[in-house]
Amino acid sequence: MFSIEHEFDSSIITLVDEGEGMPQEDVVINAFAECVTLEQFNPRLGRAEKITLSMEQIRDLAAALDLPEGVYRIRPDEEKEA
């Protein structure tokens, strides 16, 4: 399950783990124009931990989800120069 909220400067997506067994804490994704942050509460430490990804890292992550093992670099679209 997930929810989406639109704020003034970002979109907030919350992912809720409804899996059976040992569910994970909610993940809150905050998408800004220049970066994306991911936050998840760490019950062991008693605090939320945050990761910030650049838009380039998000692009690479999206591409990586559909590729086999290996090392890749996304090159600028050469057709845009034409």
PyMOL commands that place a pseudoatom at each C-alpha (Angstrom):
pseudoatom trace, name=CA, resn=MET, resi=1, chain=A, elem=C, hetatm=0, pos=[0.000, 0.000, 0.000]
pseudoatom trace, name=CA, resn=PHE, resi=2, chain=A, elem=C, hetatm=0, pos=[1.171, 3.546, -0.613]
pseudoatom trace, name=CA, resn=SER, resi=3, chain=A, elem=C, hetatm=0, pos=[-0.054, 7.113, -0.362]
pseudoatom trace, name=CA, resn=ILE, resi=4, chain=A, elem=C, hetatm=0, pos=[0.800, 10.229, -2.384]
pseudoatom trace, name=CA, resn=GLU, resi=5, chain=A, elem=C, hetatm=0, pos=[0.580, 13.816, -1.151]
pseudoatom trace, name=CA, resn=HIS, resi=6, chain=A, elem=C, hetatm=0, pos=[1.493, 16.935, -3.122]
pseudoatom trace, name=CA, resn=GLU, resi=7, chain=A, elem=C, hetatm=0, pos=[3.036, 19.778, -1.138]
pseudoatom trace, name=CA, resn=PHE, resi=8, chain=A, elem=C, hetatm=0, pos=[4.152, 23.227, -2.320]
pseudoatom trace, name=CA, resn=ASP, resi=9, chain=A, elem=C, hetatm=0, pos=[7.717, 22.178, -3.160]
pseudoatom trace, name=CA, resn=SER, resi=10, chain=A, elem=C, hetatm=0, pos=[7.595, 18.377, -3.280]
pseudoatom trace, name=CA, resn=SER, resi=11, chain=A, elem=C, hetatm=0, pos=[5.574, 15.212, -3.686]
pseudoatom trace, name=CA, resn=ILE, resi=12, chain=A, elem=C, hetatm=0, pos=[5.552, 12.827, -0.740]
pseudoatom trace, name=CA, resn=ILE, resi=13, chain=A, elem=C, hetatm=0, pos=[5.097, 9.100, -1.285]
pseudoatom trace, name=CA, resn=THR, resi=14, chain=A, elem=C, hetatm=0, pos=[4.753, 6.785, 1.704]
pseudoatom trace, name=CA, resn=LEU, resi=15, chain=A, elem=C, hetatm=0, pos=[5.285, 3.053, 1.166]
pseudoatom trace, name=CA, resn=VAL, resi=16, chain=A, elem=C, hetatm=0, pos=[3.631, 0.784, 3.744]
pseudoatom trace, name=CA, resn=ASP, resi=17, chain=A, elem=C, hetatm=0, pos=[4.856, -2.819, 4.011]
pseudoatom trace, name=CA, resn=GLU, resi=18, chain=A, elem=C, hetatm=0, pos=[1.818, -5.065, 4.268]
pseudoatom trace, name=CA, resn=GLY, resi=19, chain=A, elem=C, hetatm=0, pos=[3.818, -8.245, 3.747]
pseudoatom trace, name=CA, resn=GLU, resi=20, chain=A, elem=C, hetatm=0, pos=[3.440, -11.182, 6.058]
pseudoatom trace, name=CA, resn=GLY, resi=21, chain=A, elem=C, hetatm=0, pos=[6.177, -12.187, 8.433]
pseudoatom trace, name=CA, resn=MET, resi=22, chain=A, elem=C, hetatm=0, pos=[8.342, -9.338, 9.652]
pseudoatom trace, name=CA, resn=PRO, resi=23, chain=A, elem=C, hetatm=0, pos=[7.055, -6.140, 8.003]
pseudoatom trace, name=CA, resn=GLN, resi=24, chain=A, elem=C, hetatm=0, pos=[9.467, -3.239, 7.573]
pseudoatom trace, name=CA, resn=GLU, resi=25, chain=A, elem=C, hetatm=0, pos=[8.892, 0.305, 8.799]
pseudoatom trace, name=CA, resn=ASP, resi=26, chain=A, elem=C, hetatm=0, pos=[7.197, 2.735, 6.395]
pseudoatom trace, name=CA, resn=VAL, resi=27, chain=A, elem=C, hetatm=0, pos=[9.429, 4.393, 3.803]
pseudoatom trace, name=CA, resn=VAL, resi=28, chain=A, elem=C, hetatm=0, pos=[8.756, 8.080, 3.122]
pseudoatom trace, name=CA, resn=ILE, resi=29, chain=A, elem=C, hetatm=0, pos=[9.974, 9.356, -0.249]
pseudoatom trace, name=CA, resn=ASN, resi=30, chain=A, elem=C, hetatm=0, pos=[10.110, 13.118, -0.681]
pseudoatom trace, name=CA, resn=ALA, resi=31, chain=A, elem=C, hetatm=0, pos=[10.602, 14.152, -4.324]
pseudoatom trace, name=CA, resn=PHE, resi=32, chain=A, elem=C, hetatm=0, pos=[11.906, 17.690, -4.836]
pseudoatom trace, name=CA, resn=ALA, resi=33, chain=A, elem=C, hetatm=0, pos=[12.933, 19.305, -8.144]
pseudoatom trace, name=CA, resn=GLU, resi=34, chain=A, elem=C, hetatm=0, pos=[16.664, 18.839, -7.403]
pseudoatom trace, name=CA, resn=CYS, resi=35, chain=A, elem=C, hetatm=0, pos=[16.782, 15.625, -5.324]
pseudoatom trace, name=CA, resn=VAL, resi=36, chain=A, elem=C, hetatm=0, pos=[14.837, 12.786, -3.738]
pseudoatom trace, name=CA, resn=THR, resi=37, chain=A, elem=C, hetatm=0, pos=[15.053, 11.827, -0.069]
pseudoatom trace, name=CA, resn=LEU, resi=38, chain=A, elem=C, hetatm=0, pos=[14.141, 8.476, 1.457]
pseudoatom trace, name=CA, resn=GLU, resi=39, chain=A, elem=C, hetatm=0, pos=[13.434, 8.202, 5.183]
pseudoatom trace, name=CA, resn=GLN, resi=40, chain=A, elem=C, hetatm=0, pos=[12.750, 5.144, 7.312]
pseudoatom trace, name=CA, resn=PHE, resi=41, chain=A, elem=C, hetatm=0, pos=[12.448, 4.856, 11.076]
pseudoatom trace, name=CA, resn=ASN, resi=42, chain=A, elem=C, hetatm=0, pos=[15.143, 2.631, 12.585]
pseudoatom trace, name=CA, resn=PRO, resi=43, chain=A, elem=C, hetatm=0, pos=[13.638, 1.050, 15.718]
pseudoatom trace, name=CA, resn=ARG, resi=44, chain=A, elem=C, hetatm=0, pos=[17.039, -0.234, 16.820]
pseudoatom trace, name=CA, resn=LEU, resi=45, chain=A, elem=C, hetatm=0, pos=[18.452, 3.308, 16.955]
pseudoatom trace, name=CA, resn=GLY, resi=46, chain=A, elem=C, hetatm=0, pos=[15.148, 4.997, 17.820]
pseudoatom trace, name=CA, resn=ARG, resi=47, chain=A, elem=C, hetatm=0, pos=[15.408, 7.557, 15.021]
pseudoatom trace, name=CA, resn=ALA, resi=48, chain=A, elem=C, hetatm=0, pos=[14.655, 8.083, 11.337]
pseudoatom trace, name=CA, resn=GLU, resi=49, chain=A, elem=C, hetatm=0, pos=[17.491, 7.641, 8.871]
pseudoatom trace, name=CA, resn=LYS, resi=50, chain=A, elem=C, hetatm=0, pos=[17.599, 9.675, 5.664]
pseudoatom trace, name=CA, resn=ILE, resi=51, chain=A, elem=C, hetatm=0, pos=[19.241, 9.076, 2.286]
pseudoatom trace, name=CA, resn=THR, resi=52, chain=A, elem=C, hetatm=0, pos=[19.424, 11.804, -0.360]
pseudoatom trace, name=CA, resn=LEU, resi=53, chain=A, elem=C, hetatm=0, pos=[19.712, 10.896, -4.053]
pseudoatom trace, name=CA, resn=SER, resi=54, chain=A, elem=C, hetatm=0, pos=[20.431, 13.305, -6.907]
pseudoatom trace, name=CA, resn=MET, resi=55, chain=A, elem=C, hetatm=0, pos=[18.135, 13.258, -9.912]
pseudoatom trace, name=CA, resn=GLU, resi=56, chain=A, elem=C, hetatm=0, pos=[20.951, 11.555, -11.854]
pseudoatom trace, name=CA, resn=GLN, resi=57, chain=A, elem=C, hetatm=0, pos=[21.081, 8.776, -9.247]
pseudoatom trace, name=CA, resn=ILE, resi=58, chain=A, elem=C, hetatm=0, pos=[17.297, 8.367, -9.509]
pseudoatom trace, name=CA, resn=ARG, resi=59, chain=A, elem=C, hetatm=0, pos=[17.604, 8.112, -13.308]
pseudoatom trace, name=CA, resn=ASP, resi=60, chain=A, elem=C, hetatm=0, pos=[20.304, 5.467, -12.938]
pseudoatom trace, name=CA, resn=LEU, resi=61, chain=A, elem=C, hetatm=0, pos=[18.261, 3.552, -10.361]
pseudoatom trace, name=CA, resn=ALA, resi=62, chain=A, elem=C, hetatm=0, pos=[15.246, 3.485, -12.676]
pseudoatom trace, name=CA, resn=ALA, resi=63, chain=A, elem=C, hetatm=0, pos=[17.411, 2.177, -15.533]
pseudoatom trace, name=CA, resn=ALA, resi=64, chain=A, elem=C, hetatm=0, pos=[19.111, -0.411, -13.294]
pseudoatom trace, name=CA, resn=LEU, resi=65, chain=A, elem=C, hetatm=0, pos=[15.809, -2.039, -12.382]
pseudoatom trace, name=CA, resn=ASP, resi=66, chain=A, elem=C, hetatm=0, pos=[15.512, -3.386, -15.943]
pseudoatom trace, name=CA, resn=LEU, resi=67, chain=A, elem=C, hetatm=0, pos=[19.120, -4.401, -16.657]
pseudoatom trace, name=CA, resn=PRO, resi=68, chain=A, elem=C, hetatm=0, pos=[21.165, -7.568, -16.008]
pseudoatom trace, name=CA, resn=GLU, resi=69, chain=A, elem=C, hetatm=0, pos=[24.315, -7.613, -13.862]
pseudoatom trace, name=CA, resn=GLY, resi=70, chain=A, elem=C, hetatm=0, pos=[27.090, -5.326, -15.048]
pseudoatom trace, name=CA, resn=VAL, resi=71, chain=A, elem=C, hetatm=0, pos=[28.484, -1.799, -14.904]
pseudoatom trace, name=CA, resn=TYR, resi=72, chain=A, elem=C, hetatm=0, pos=[26.705, 0.851, -16.946]
pseudoatom trace, name=CA, resn=ARG, resi=73, chain=A, elem=C, hetatm=0, pos=[26.876, 4.546, -17.787]
pseudoatom trace, name=CA, resn=ILE, resi=74, chain=A, elem=C, hetatm=0, pos=[23.943, 6.389, -19.301]
pseudoatom trace, name=CA, resn=ARG, resi=75, chain=A, elem=C, hetatm=0, pos=[25.131, 8.673, -22.087]
pseudoatom trace, name=CA, resn=PRO, resi=76, chain=A, elem=C, hetatm=0, pos=[23.334, 11.835, -23.155]
pseudoatom trace, name=CA, resn=ASP, resi=77, chain=A, elem=C, hetatm=0, pos=[20.932, 11.305, -26.033]
pseudoatom trace, name=CA, resn=GLU, resi=78, chain=A, elem=C, hetatm=0, pos=[22.975, 12.049, -29.175]
pseudoatom trace, name=CA, resn=GLU, resi=79, chain=A, elem=C, hetatm=0, pos=[19.794, 12.569, -31.210]
pseudoatom trace, name=CA, resn=LYS, resi=80, chain=A, elem=C, hetatm=0, pos=[19.066, 15.792, -29.335]
pseudoatom trace, name=CA, resn=GLU, resi=81, chain=A, elem=C, hetatm=0, pos=[22.062, 17.409, -31.074]
pseudoatom trace, name=CA, resn=ALA, resi=82, chain=A, elem=C, hetatm=0, pos=[20.574, 16.875, -34.541]
for i in range(1, 82): cmd.bond("trace and resi %d" % i, "trace and resi %d" % (i + 1))
show_as sticks, trace
zoom trace
